């Protein structure tokens, strides 16, 4: 019985949390990868989601590497800006800076006197 060769597992990917990165962030993060890591990521993408925009970004980066580009010095493990921790001190919204209270629309509220009967 021949067994099928599978691509890399999620845990073996060179970018942490790869499945949750938006394409715009992914485009910048793959610049830190060498050809082998990028090909491993492409194999995973082809096997799982097969998202055309993601594959196009990866192919373009492979072309750049083939043309002599080198991986950037950035770290693929750096925190993604879209997942940055909340600012210290929490929210600056206070009752004094929040907007006016919103009244629900009259439709669907049987206690609202403006509700047609």
N, C-alpha and C positions, 0 to 999 in steps of 0.2 A: 504494500500500500504506500504510494508516494504521498508525502505530505507537502502541502503548499508553503512556499516561502512567504513569510509575512514581513511587513515593514516594522519599523521601530515601535516600541511601546511608548505610551505617554510619559512614563517616568524617565525614559532615556532621551527625551527631547532636549536640545541645547537651550531652549527658551522656557523658563518656568511659566506656568499658567498660560501656555501657548493658546489653548482653545478659547480663552476669554479675551485675548488681545484684539482690539479693533485693527482693521487693515492699516489705518494711518500710523498707529503705533508700531505695528509689525514691520512696516516699511523702513522705519528707522532702526529698529532692533536687529534686523537681519544684517545690517551693515557691519556688525561686530563678529559675524560668523565667517568661518573659513568655508571653502568649497564642500568639504566632507560633511560639516554640520548642516549646511544649507541643503545638500542633497538628502540627508537624513530627514530633515524637516519636510522637504517636498514629498518624500516617499510616504510619510505619515499623512500629509494633507491629501495626497492622491488616494490613499486607502480609506480615509475617514470622511472628511467633509467635501473634498473635491470642489472647493470654492474657486471659481474662475478668477475673480479679482486678486485673490491671494496667490494663486499660481502664476498669474501674470507678473506680480511684483517680484516673486522669487525668480522667475525666468529672467527678468530684467537685471536682477542682481547677479545672477550667474553670468550673464553677458558682460556685465561690468568687471567681474572677477576675471573672465577670460581675456578682457581687454587690458588687464594689468592692474586693476584696482586691488587694494589690499584691505583686509578687515580693519575697521576703525578700532580705536583703543577703548571704546565704550564697553561696559559690562552688560551682557545679556541678563544678568541677575539683578540689575539695578531696579529699584521700585518704579513701576510704571506711573506716569503722572495721573492717569485715569484711576489709579488705585492708591493714590497718595493718602497718608493718614490725615485725619481731620486736624485742623489748626488747634493749637493749644488754647484752652479757655472756652472751647465750645462755641455755640452760636452767639452772635452779638445781638440777636433780635430780643427785644424786651417789650413789655406791654406799651411802653412809650414810643417804640419805633415800629411796631407792627401796624398793619393796615386796619381799616375799619372792619367790624364784624360783618359777615356775609349773611344775608337772609336767604333761606332756601326758596327756590321758585315756587309759586303758588300751586302749580299742578302737582298732584300726588300727595299733598299735605291736607288731610281732612280737617285739621284744626285751624287752618288758615281762613280768616273771614272773607278773603277775596276769592276763595274757591267757589266756583259755580255749584249750585245744588240742584 
